[in-house]
Amino acid sequence: MDEDESLHRYGLHPAGANLDEVRGLLAARTQLEQRAQGDGDTELMKLCCVRLFNAGTLEDVLLIWRAKSASMDADCSIDIQLLCGSGLARTKAYLSCQRLPEAEAALQRLLLCEAAGDFEDFSAARHSAWYATYYAS
C-alpha cells in the first residue's frame, strides 16, 4: 500500500478498527525502516502519524516517536509536533510519567524543540487543519 492508496482507504480521521489498522501499518513500516533506511516509506509513515495525531490519543505518542526515530529520513519527514495531538502540555506530562528510555528521549527532544521555538503558537487544531490542506492538494 502506498500513500495515495492509504489516504483513499482511511482518510485523515480514521476511527475504531481503521485506527487500529493504521497503528499496525505504522508499526510494520517502522520495523522496515529500522532495518534499512528507505524501506519503510517515510511519506506513508508520516501520513499514519498525522492520523494518530488527529486521534489525539496519548498512548500513540511513543508509537509516533518510534516511527520518527526509525531512521534519519523518518526523523526529517515526521514533524515533532505530531507527537502532540493531545496538546504539548499533556504530551510532556504523559512522557514524564513513563519509565522508558524512549519516553525520556522523546521528552528531551520536545523540550529542545520547544526552547528553539518550534511550538510557538502551536495548537493541535491548527496543525490538523494545515495537514488537511497539505493532503488535499
Biotite code that builds the C-alpha atoms (Angstrom):
import biotite.structure as struc

atoms = struc.array([
    struc.Atom([0.000, 0.000, 0.000], chain_id="A", res_id=1, res_name="MET", atom_name="CA", element="C"),
    struc.Atom([1.355, 3.417, -0.912], chain_id="A", res_id=2, res_name="ASP", atom_name="CA", element="C"),
    struc.Atom([0.489, 6.876, 0.434], chain_id="A", res_id=3, res_name="GLU", atom_name="CA", element="C"),
    struc.Atom([-2.289, 7.548, -2.113], chain_id="A", res_id=4, res_name="ASP", atom_name="CA", element="C"),
    struc.Atom([-3.975, 4.178, -1.544], chain_id="A", res_id=5, res_name="GLU", atom_name="CA", element="C"),
    struc.Atom([-3.761, 4.661, 2.196], chain_id="A", res_id=6, res_name="SER", atom_name="CA", element="C"),
    struc.Atom([-5.203, 8.174, 2.032], chain_id="A", res_id=7, res_name="LEU", atom_name="CA", element="C"),
    struc.Atom([-8.094, 6.920, -0.081], chain_id="A", res_id=8, res_name="HIS", atom_name="CA", element="C"),
    struc.Atom([-8.743, 3.967, 2.219], chain_id="A", res_id=9, res_name="ARG", atom_name="CA", element="C"),
    struc.Atom([-8.528, 5.656, 5.640], chain_id="A", res_id=10, res_name="TYR", atom_name="CA", element="C"),
    struc.Atom([-8.701, 9.418, 5.080], chain_id="A", res_id=11, res_name="GLY", atom_name="CA", element="C"),
    struc.Atom([-7.146, 11.651, 7.733], chain_id="A", res_id=12, res_name="LEU", atom_name="CA", element="C"),
    struc.Atom([-9.508, 10.830, 10.604], chain_id="A", res_id=13, res_name="HIS", atom_name="CA", element="C"),
    struc.Atom([-9.960, 7.052, 10.849], chain_id="A", res_id=14, res_name="PRO", atom_name="CA", element="C"),
    struc.Atom([-11.768, 5.628, 13.853], chain_id="A", res_id=15, res_name="ALA", atom_name="CA", element="C"),
    struc.Atom([-12.243, 2.289, 15.566], chain_id="A", res_id=16, res_name="GLY", atom_name="CA", element="C"),
    struc.Atom([-10.865, -0.702, 13.711], chain_id="A", res_id=17, res_name="ALA", atom_name="CA", element="C"),
    struc.Atom([-9.467, 1.510, 10.950], chain_id="A", res_id=18, res_name="ASN", atom_name="CA", element="C"),
    struc.Atom([-7.399, 3.397, 13.517], chain_id="A", res_id=19, res_name="LEU", atom_name="CA", element="C"),
    struc.Atom([-6.084, 0.071, 14.809], chain_id="A", res_id=20, res_name="ASP", atom_name="CA", element="C"),
    struc.Atom([-5.119, -0.859, 11.232], chain_id="A", res_id=21, res_name="GLU", atom_name="CA", element="C"),
    struc.Atom([-3.242, 2.439, 10.913], chain_id="A", res_id=22, res_name="VAL", atom_name="CA", element="C"),
    struc.Atom([-1.343, 1.648, 14.122], chain_id="A", res_id=23, res_name="ARG", atom_name="CA", element="C"),
    struc.Atom([-0.443, -1.783, 12.738], chain_id="A", res_id=24, res_name="GLY", atom_name="CA", element="C"),
    struc.Atom([0.630, -0.320, 9.408], chain_id="A", res_id=25, res_name="LEU", atom_name="CA", element="C"),
    struc.Atom([2.812, 2.267, 11.143], chain_id="A", res_id=26, res_name="LEU", atom_name="CA", element="C"),
    struc.Atom([4.426, -0.360, 13.383], chain_id="A", res_id=27, res_name="ALA", atom_name="CA", element="C"),
    struc.Atom([5.185, -2.591, 10.386], chain_id="A", res_id=28, res_name="ALA", atom_name="CA", element="C"),
    struc.Atom([6.596, 0.286, 8.336], chain_id="A", res_id=29, res_name="ARG", atom_name="CA", element="C"),
    struc.Atom([8.684, 1.421, 11.299], chain_id="A", res_id=30, res_name="THR", atom_name="CA", element="C"),
    struc.Atom([10.273, -2.028, 11.542], chain_id="A", res_id=31, res_name="GLN", atom_name="CA", element="C"),
    struc.Atom([11.090, -1.970, 7.836], chain_id="A", res_id=32, res_name="LEU", atom_name="CA", element="C"),
    struc.Atom([12.604, 1.489, 8.134], chain_id="A", res_id=33, res_name="GLU", atom_name="CA", element="C"),
    struc.Atom([14.712, 0.444, 11.122], chain_id="A", res_id=34, res_name="GLN", atom_name="CA", element="C"),
    struc.Atom([16.156, -2.467, 9.153], chain_id="A", res_id=35, res_name="ARG", atom_name="CA", element="C"),
    struc.Atom([17.070, -0.380, 6.110], chain_id="A", res_id=36, res_name="ALA", atom_name="CA", element="C"),
    struc.Atom([16.525, 3.322, 5.610], chain_id="A", res_id=37, res_name="GLN", atom_name="CA", element="C"),
    struc.Atom([14.021, 3.874, 2.811], chain_id="A", res_id=38, res_name="GLY", atom_name="CA", element="C"),
    struc.Atom([12.274, 0.512, 3.124], chain_id="A", res_id=39, res_name="ASP", atom_name="CA", element="C"),
    struc.Atom([9.513, 1.829, 5.381], chain_id="A", res_id=40, res_name="GLY", atom_name="CA", element="C"),
    struc.Atom([8.235, 4.561, 3.025], chain_id="A", res_id=41, res_name="ASP", atom_name="CA", element="C"),
    struc.Atom([8.589, 7.601, 5.273], chain_id="A", res_id=42, res_name="THR", atom_name="CA", element="C"),
    struc.Atom([5.822, 9.508, 3.488], chain_id="A", res_id=43, res_name="GLU", atom_name="CA", element="C"),
    struc.Atom([3.375, 6.716, 4.315], chain_id="A", res_id=44, res_name="LEU", atom_name="CA", element="C"),
    struc.Atom([4.747, 6.635, 7.861], chain_id="A", res_id=45, res_name="MET", atom_name="CA", element="C"),
    struc.Atom([4.178, 10.394, 8.172], chain_id="A", res_id=46, res_name="LYS", atom_name="CA", element="C"),
    struc.Atom([0.596, 10.018, 6.946], chain_id="A", res_id=47, res_name="LEU", atom_name="CA", element="C"),
    struc.Atom([-0.020, 7.352, 9.595], chain_id="A", res_id=48, res_name="CYS", atom_name="CA", element="C"),
    struc.Atom([1.420, 9.702, 12.223], chain_id="A", res_id=49, res_name="CYS", atom_name="CA", element="C"),
    struc.Atom([-0.866, 12.523, 11.060], chain_id="A", res_id=50, res_name="VAL", atom_name="CA", element="C"),
    struc.Atom([-3.843, 10.219, 11.546], chain_id="A", res_id=51, res_name="ARG", atom_name="CA", element="C"),
    struc.Atom([-2.713, 9.267, 15.050], chain_id="A", res_id=52, res_name="LEU", atom_name="CA", element="C"),
    struc.Atom([-2.079, 12.947, 15.803], chain_id="A", res_id=53, res_name="PHE", atom_name="CA", element="C"),
    struc.Atom([-5.647, 13.708, 14.692], chain_id="A", res_id=54, res_name="ASN", atom_name="CA", element="C"),
    struc.Atom([-6.977, 10.988, 17.003], chain_id="A", res_id=55, res_name="ALA", atom_name="CA", element="C"),
    struc.Atom([-5.169, 12.686, 19.897], chain_id="A", res_id=56, res_name="GLY", atom_name="CA", element="C"),
    struc.Atom([-4.611, 9.544, 21.959], chain_id="A", res_id=57, res_name="THR", atom_name="CA", element="C"),
    struc.Atom([-1.703, 9.833, 24.380], chain_id="A", res_id=58, res_name="LEU", atom_name="CA", element="C"),
    struc.Atom([-0.960, 6.112, 24.118], chain_id="A", res_id=59, res_name="GLU", atom_name="CA", element="C"),
    struc.Atom([0.060, 6.688, 20.473], chain_id="A", res_id=60, res_name="ASP", atom_name="CA", element="C"),
    struc.Atom([2.822, 9.158, 21.364], chain_id="A", res_id=61, res_name="VAL", atom_name="CA", element="C"),
    struc.Atom([5.525, 6.503, 21.700], chain_id="A", res_id=62, res_name="LEU", atom_name="CA", element="C"),
    struc.Atom([4.401, 4.731, 18.527], chain_id="A", res_id=63, res_name="LEU", atom_name="CA", element="C"),
    struc.Atom([4.844, 8.031, 16.670], chain_id="A", res_id=64, res_name="ILE", atom_name="CA", element="C"),
    struc.Atom([8.195, 8.584, 18.396], chain_id="A", res_id=65, res_name="TRP", atom_name="CA", element="C"),
    struc.Atom([9.404, 5.118, 17.352], chain_id="A", res_id=66, res_name="ARG", atom_name="CA", element="C"),
    struc.Atom([8.455, 5.925, 13.759], chain_id="A", res_id=67, res_name="ALA", atom_name="CA", element="C"),
    struc.Atom([10.221, 9.284, 13.911], chain_id="A", res_id=68, res_name="LYS", atom_name="CA", element="C"),
    struc.Atom([13.299, 7.624, 15.422], chain_id="A", res_id=69, res_name="SER", atom_name="CA", element="C"),
    struc.Atom([13.446, 4.774, 12.897], chain_id="A", res_id=70, res_name="ALA", atom_name="CA", element="C"),
    struc.Atom([15.957, 6.500, 10.600], chain_id="A", res_id=71, res_name="SER", atom_name="CA", element="C"),
    struc.Atom([17.414, 9.856, 9.626], chain_id="A", res_id=72, res_name="MET", atom_name="CA", element="C"),
    struc.Atom([14.877, 10.124, 6.798], chain_id="A", res_id=73, res_name="ASP", atom_name="CA", element="C"),
    struc.Atom([11.986, 9.342, 9.137], chain_id="A", res_id=74, res_name="ALA", atom_name="CA", element="C"),
    struc.Atom([13.248, 11.878, 11.660], chain_id="A", res_id=75, res_name="ASP", atom_name="CA", element="C"),
    struc.Atom([13.245, 14.552, 8.955], chain_id="A", res_id=76, res_name="CYS", atom_name="CA", element="C"),
    struc.Atom([9.883, 13.505, 7.493], chain_id="A", res_id=77, res_name="SER", atom_name="CA", element="C"),
    struc.Atom([7.843, 13.187, 10.674], chain_id="A", res_id=78, res_name="ILE", atom_name="CA", element="C"),
    struc.Atom([7.357, 16.538, 12.417], chain_id="A", res_id=79, res_name="ASP", atom_name="CA", element="C"),
    struc.Atom([7.997, 16.629, 16.154], chain_id="A", res_id=80, res_name="ILE", atom_name="CA", element="C"),
    struc.Atom([4.620, 18.343, 16.578], chain_id="A", res_id=81, res_name="GLN", atom_name="CA", element="C"),
    struc.Atom([2.919, 15.098, 15.518], chain_id="A", res_id=82, res_name="LEU", atom_name="CA", element="C"),
    struc.Atom([3.657, 13.729, 18.988], chain_id="A", res_id=83, res_name="LEU", atom_name="CA", element="C"),
    struc.Atom([1.328, 16.365, 20.429], chain_id="A", res_id=84, res_name="CYS", atom_name="CA", element="C"),
    struc.Atom([-2.174, 15.564, 19.177], chain_id="A", res_id=85, res_name="GLY", atom_name="CA", element="C"),
    struc.Atom([-3.372, 15.900, 22.773], chain_id="A", res_id=86, res_name="SER", atom_name="CA", element="C"),
    struc.Atom([-1.504, 19.168, 23.171], chain_id="A", res_id=87, res_name="GLY", atom_name="CA", element="C"),
    struc.Atom([2.054, 19.971, 24.148], chain_id="A", res_id=88, res_name="LEU", atom_name="CA", element="C"),
    struc.Atom([1.495, 20.177, 27.920], chain_id="A", res_id=89, res_name="ALA", atom_name="CA", element="C"),
    struc.Atom([-0.434, 16.890, 28.085], chain_id="A", res_id=90, res_name="ARG", atom_name="CA", element="C"),
    struc.Atom([2.167, 15.134, 25.935], chain_id="A", res_id=91, res_name="THR", atom_name="CA", element="C"),
    struc.Atom([5.052, 16.342, 28.093], chain_id="A", res_id=92, res_name="LYS", atom_name="CA", element="C"),
    struc.Atom([3.190, 15.262, 31.246], chain_id="A", res_id=93, res_name="ALA", atom_name="CA", element="C"),
    struc.Atom([2.455, 11.843, 29.746], chain_id="A", res_id=94, res_name="TYR", atom_name="CA", element="C"),
    struc.Atom([6.062, 11.278, 28.685], chain_id="A", res_id=95, res_name="LEU", atom_name="CA", element="C"),
    struc.Atom([7.417, 12.387, 32.054], chain_id="A", res_id=96, res_name="SER", atom_name="CA", element="C"),
    struc.Atom([5.298, 9.693, 33.763], chain_id="A", res_id=97, res_name="CYS", atom_name="CA", element="C"),
    struc.Atom([6.578, 6.895, 31.533], chain_id="A", res_id=98, res_name="GLN", atom_name="CA", element="C"),
    struc.Atom([9.567, 4.939, 32.803], chain_id="A", res_id=99, res_name="ARG", atom_name="CA", element="C"),
    struc.Atom([11.072, 4.105, 29.431], chain_id="A", res_id=100, res_name="LEU", atom_name="CA", element="C"),
    struc.Atom([14.287, 5.386, 27.858], chain_id="A", res_id=101, res_name="PRO", atom_name="CA", element="C"),
    struc.Atom([12.427, 6.190, 24.637], chain_id="A", res_id=102, res_name="GLU", atom_name="CA", element="C"),
    struc.Atom([9.906, 8.311, 26.569], chain_id="A", res_id=103, res_name="ALA", atom_name="CA", element="C"),
    struc.Atom([12.769, 10.257, 28.132], chain_id="A", res_id=104, res_name="GLU", atom_name="CA", element="C"),
    struc.Atom([14.369, 10.728, 24.707], chain_id="A", res_id=105, res_name="ALA", atom_name="CA", element="C"),
    struc.Atom([11.076, 11.967, 23.238], chain_id="A", res_id=106, res_name="ALA", atom_name="CA", element="C"),
    struc.Atom([10.537, 14.334, 26.153], chain_id="A", res_id=107, res_name="LEU", atom_name="CA", element="C"),
    struc.Atom([14.060, 15.745, 25.854], chain_id="A", res_id=108, res_name="GLN", atom_name="CA", element="C"),
    struc.Atom([13.566, 16.346, 22.108], chain_id="A", res_id=109, res_name="ARG", atom_name="CA", element="C"),
    struc.Atom([10.234, 18.065, 22.772], chain_id="A", res_id=110, res_name="LEU", atom_name="CA", element="C"),
    struc.Atom([11.854, 20.320, 25.357], chain_id="A", res_id=111, res_name="LEU", atom_name="CA", element="C"),
    struc.Atom([14.700, 21.216, 22.978], chain_id="A", res_id=112, res_name="LEU", atom_name="CA", element="C"),
    struc.Atom([12.298, 21.934, 20.144], chain_id="A", res_id=113, res_name="CYS", atom_name="CA", element="C"),
    struc.Atom([10.054, 23.965, 22.416], chain_id="A", res_id=114, res_name="GLU", atom_name="CA", element="C"),
    struc.Atom([13.055, 26.048, 23.564], chain_id="A", res_id=115, res_name="ALA", atom_name="CA", element="C"),
    struc.Atom([14.011, 26.570, 19.907], chain_id="A", res_id=116, res_name="ALA", atom_name="CA", element="C"),
    struc.Atom([10.545, 27.980, 19.159], chain_id="A", res_id=117, res_name="GLY", atom_name="CA", element="C"),
    struc.Atom([9.162, 25.028, 17.212], chain_id="A", res_id=118, res_name="ASP", atom_name="CA", element="C"),
    struc.Atom([5.959, 25.117, 19.259], chain_id="A", res_id=119, res_name="PHE", atom_name="CA", element="C"),
    struc.Atom([5.370, 28.856, 19.164], chain_id="A", res_id=120, res_name="GLU", atom_name="CA", element="C"),
    struc.Atom([1.641, 29.434, 18.588], chain_id="A", res_id=121, res_name="ASP", atom_name="CA", element="C"),
    struc.Atom([1.139, 25.653, 18.341], chain_id="A", res_id=122, res_name="PHE", atom_name="CA", element="C"),
    struc.Atom([-2.349, 24.217, 18.567], chain_id="A", res_id=123, res_name="SER", atom_name="CA", element="C"),
    struc.Atom([-3.405, 20.729, 17.600], chain_id="A", res_id=124, res_name="ALA", atom_name="CA", element="C"),
    struc.Atom([-6.420, 22.134, 15.724], chain_id="A", res_id=125, res_name="ALA", atom_name="CA", element="C"),
    struc.Atom([-4.297, 24.470, 13.561], chain_id="A", res_id=126, res_name="ARG", atom_name="CA", element="C"),
    struc.Atom([-1.744, 21.753, 12.900], chain_id="A", res_id=127, res_name="HIS", atom_name="CA", element="C"),
    struc.Atom([-4.501, 19.343, 11.886], chain_id="A", res_id=128, res_name="SER", atom_name="CA", element="C"),
    struc.Atom([-6.010, 21.958, 9.561], chain_id="A", res_id=129, res_name="ALA", atom_name="CA", element="C"),
    struc.Atom([-2.605, 22.554, 7.969], chain_id="A", res_id=130, res_name="TRP", atom_name="CA", element="C"),
    struc.Atom([-2.244, 18.834, 7.228], chain_id="A", res_id=131, res_name="TYR", atom_name="CA", element="C"),
    struc.Atom([-5.779, 18.675, 5.841], chain_id="A", res_id=132, res_name="ALA", atom_name="CA", element="C"),
    struc.Atom([-4.789, 21.354, 3.320], chain_id="A", res_id=133, res_name="THR", atom_name="CA", element="C"),
    struc.Atom([-1.456, 19.655, 2.623], chain_id="A", res_id=134, res_name="TYR", atom_name="CA", element="C"),
    struc.Atom([-3.074, 16.295, 1.798], chain_id="A", res_id=135, res_name="TYR", atom_name="CA", element="C"),
    struc.Atom([-5.951, 17.883, -0.167], chain_id="A", res_id=136, res_name="ALA", atom_name="CA", element="C"),
    struc.Atom([-3.559, 19.324, -2.741], chain_id="A", res_id=137, res_name="SER", atom_name="CA", element="C"),
])
